[in-house]
Amino acid sequence: MASSTLPRVVATRLLPGTGLDRLAAATDLWLWPERRPLPRPLFLEQITSAAGLLRTGHEAIGAALLDTAPMLRVVSTFSVGLDGIDLAECT
């Protein structure tokens, strides 16, 4: 079990390689382990206390999500481009 002093990070999908192992060692990582998309209500529940988000390109990041996640400081994407991320809202 991760220490509560570690930053909470939400990852929306399993990824290839060892990156998630390294992330789990340094954070309080919550990972959606299924192949199907993460249901939006569960995503919003998990992101509430997160400092970081690693998304796979399917989750919309905008004002509604950011209002739900006041501690969110980092949004990373494992995708091409920034579709679905409202950069003005993130700024």
MOFENMO-V299942 format. One record per helix or strand of 3 or more residues. SS is the DSSP state (alpha for helix, beta for strand). FROM is the first residue (numbers start at 1). LEN is the number of residues. If there is no record, write none. Layout:
{{SS/FROM/LEN} {SS/FROM/LEN}}
This chain:
{{beta/8/4} {alpha/19/8} {beta/28/4} {alpha/40/8} {beta/52/4} {alpha/63/6} {beta/74/4} {alpha/87/4}}
